[in-house]
Amino acid sequence: MLTGKQVRVRFVRDRVVPQYLDPADAQWLEVAEELLAIYRAAQGRTRGEVETEIEELFGDLPQPLIHNGLAKLLEDRCDYEVQAGLPPEEVRDAVFLTAAKKRQATLEQLGQTFSREEILREVAGHMNADPQQVEASLFADLKSEQRLTHFKDTTAERLLERYNVALAQAVLLRSTGIEVVLRGESPQRYRQLFREIKFRRLMCDIEWLPSPLRGRGAGGEGAAHGQDAYRLHIDGPLSLFSATQKYGLQLALFLPTLLLCKHFELKAKLRWGPERKDKLFLLSHEDRLVSHQAETGTYVPVEATMFVELFRKKIADWEIREETEIIPLGKNVWIPDYRLIHRATGNVVLLDLLGFWRRTSAERHLAMLKEHAGAPFIVAISDQLQVEDAELEGLPDHVVRFRAMPLPEEVVKRAERVMG
């Protein structure tokens, strides 16, 4: 992702307009190829050496922000490691201590001198190593001295496309609120998108906008379903009191999934610049940003996977299944995470995992579930990801609190209670 200093935008009245690159532009394709050539040949070189080569090649050009941004995206595709024959911290301690002793001796005995090579030889003797090893290990753990071990290659065109997405992501980090309208997608795409919102822990209200054709004429509901629309109201990072960096990262990671949609319109309210001026950012499918995210299905956080595995290992009386149904909640919709099935009776309890929720949002969500869910339900709310200090004490039996991961035994106790 781009840093704040690498963001290139212009202003049209109250709008912030990112300065996207044309992925077909011959000039920028050439720049991208030159940068790729540097990283492709950088195996075993230090981070500092790579940065110096890029600076020598592009440092005097009139648009350094673009070159720096492209280089940053390639840097994110690199793996660097500390490579040293001796522990750098131990080497530094030994070298500095030996040098201090030698310096003290020179002050006490006039005319006595010492050299850097002498210090390295003495330390090498104590550590049963060569002076060259000592010198190479001395600062090997500094960031600039880490060596490149792997570079995930790409093409020049994909790099320029990734730059445009990263630019939009960086703008969204300044948002206080986001509204997205989606229409014309398949039920599978809606389901994937809504579950991505949930698993990215984004605070979001989803409003269902039924098609005016629903229930009319030939073809029935299934034919009209593709014309249904949804309006998403997502809190931006700057609307939160805390955890903005973690939340902002999750929001940025959500954008590539949105870009997979064929028809969307995004409107974000921003606080821009040191003075936090109110601005607006617009993005739609017509901007033709290309997602770098592969169609790999729904993202599932590690703790959710661990919960399901532990549930199936510990709980014999209940079966847990992933839920995929989109359930209307009045004008809103809900996709529970799991369906809990009591093996003896066949009774069902729906389970939802929530994060980044305020008390007011949780209460509103619970009220809608009570009115429209149509089945017993439980919501599990993370203590660790709360963005406000207010506790959710006093909420009804439908709520299970957890820190790192819901406990299957607690979930089952609550399921039996709400099932009656």
Beta strands, then each sheet from edge to edge (+ up, - down):
strand 1: 9-12
strand 2: 15-18
strand 3: 78-81
strand 4: 147-151
strand 5: 175-183
strand 6: 204-209
strand 7: 229-235
strand 8: 264-272
strand 9: 277-284
strand 10: 318-322
strand 11: 327-329
strand 12: 332-334
strand 13: 338-342
strand 14: 348-354
strand 15: 377-382
strand 16: 399-402
sheet 1: 1+ 2-
sheet 2: 3+ 4-
sheet 3: 6+ 7- 5+ 8- 9+
sheet 4: 10+ 13- 14+ 15+ 16+
sheet 5: 11+ 12-
end
